[in-house]
Amino acid sequence: METVMANLPNLLVGVILAIVTAYVTVRLSIGRFRVEQWWSRKADAYASIIEGLYHMKSLHSAYVSEYTRGAQMSEERKASLAKKAAEGYEQVRKAIDARGFLLCQRAGKALETLDAALDQADEAEDFWEHCELGIDAVKKCLAELPLIAKKDLGVR
């Protein structure tokens, strides 16, 4: 009995140390999980916006190509491209409206600049000028946004 009583303080210290260690480990694991989930959401947001920009560019490029080659796209191709471009623009608008939630400020600013350039393209005198201005605006954003995303996500 004396040996149990003599070792009781060591036993209590060991149990308390084990509990504290387990608690700290769980808290750190939960924190890391949250950071990883947040990073994943940011990466998905950037990827969907870049994909949307690609679809926006594809629509304008198809119209310019149609004009320069003199060949006509089928109505179903036009509808498909227009639908994807509209969905892409919707992604851009969502990102602008939710600025600062998932994307960094530079990304938000790049998307706002794109939106302003697209508004200017809408004021073009003819349809072809509108398409070319739209392509230029989207290309500029497509060149800038992946670099911003990589920096924001800490990817080389």
Beta strands, then each sheet from edge to edge (+ up, - down):
end
